[in-house]
Amino acid sequence: MTELEQNRRRGGWLAAIASSVALCACALQPPYQAPKVAAPTGWQAELPHGGSVESLIDWWRRFDDPAIAELVRMAEADSPTLAKAVARIDEARASLVSSSADAWPTLTGSGSVTRAKSAVTLGNVVETNLATTRSGSLDASWELDLFGKVRSSRESSRAQLEARIDDWNDSRVSLAAEVADDYVQYRACRQLARAYEESVASYAATEEATLKAVAAGMSSASDGYLAQANTASARATATQQQVTCDELVKSLVELTGADEQALREVVDKPGAPDLPQPEAFNVHTAPADLVRQRPDLASSERALAAAYASIGKARADRFPSLSLSGSIGLSATNLTSPLSTWSFGPSLSVPLFDAGKRKAAVDSARASYDEQLAAYRSSVRTAIKEVEVALADLDGAARRSDDAHRAVEQYRQYERAMEINWRTGFDTLLTREQARRSLTSAEITDIELRRDRVRSWISLYKALGGGWQIGDALASAVPAKTPGSALSQGTPQ
């Protein structure tokens, strides 16, 4: 072979390699685009007025009760839920590094040293030889991404990482809302417990008066039985209410991980308002904007993008793959001269027959995408419903609370009038106690409605994404791990 022919052959190989590299990452499907989901142009429920949407970002500190912000901080500082979300982010980040590494050549080195002894007998003489063999090799390989298999895998891993970060943000919003909701229920529970205790006292007074009337022969024995039953029933209700309060404390202990005694010092702090009152905020966004405001919807959309990239990966697996590999070796002994070897060349793998396995993988990837698309559309509808329900509950609780408050004022005046009548002898003790129980019942309804109103604000906060924006997905850093603690303080770094 002449030198000219050798040069031509080398040029042919170089041209083939250059063509292969030019085909690397050739996409087999269009770039991913987030789907457009049909959504109403506006909210149907009555919108709250006052405040600004920016207050959502630091809303907990805008309550008139600092205990809420303190409890949220405690929960974020040591939350297994957030620790799990951080671990899933670390796992997704490692998967992204692994997927990205497939686009680069791999290089492997090896070496060995051996010591060998040999003996040769020549007549009565035995000659012994000691030989030391040293060898080393360097192997390299690179699979060219002809049809975008590696790129699709990397895009899928990146989308999954972004989804895990969105999940972490969603976990923070949900955790804060759950802590605040439990605390609001606890504060209302304490008020209800006091109201039920007053009801018990009223029933006990009625029971005492009734039993005296029965003993004097002015009432039948059945009236005494009924009075005792009413007192026992009221006392059981008051006891159950206290149990409910204790259960809410246990729930807060679970969420915050704090010692119960230390937590009770926070939730029962002297001077705290009977029921926390939030600062109002505006809902100026349209339903379609929820996609950019709720981290769970952003996570669902990123999962959809990952499923779409998996289709490209499965499709690329049906096409040939081209790899370049080479090796260099060197070996020597103390008895022989060094020997070096090298090799280099491409290898082509062409799938010829697999009984439809690769095609089935593509169909499976497409089905997974369709499933995730349906889940995403369902999530958007659910999010819109949650906002609408929270708005309706908030408006209804506000209007009902006003009526309930007026009822309490009227029953209080009625109870005072009955108290005066009883003291002047115009009404009986039973009439006075009945008026007192009516007042207590109205107060219980008022407490429950005021509680539900605050809870509706919290539900609306969560339904709107807690002030999160889609641009924060990668900007929000995950808390760093520290020895002895799953999370640092649960705050972005």
Helices and strands as residue ranges (DSSP letters): H 3-22, G 53-56, G 59-62, H 67-77, H 80-101, E 106-122, E 125-144, H 149-215, H 221-256, H 260-267, G 287-289, H 290-293, H 295-316, E 321-333, E 339-349, H 357-423, H 429-463, H 472-475
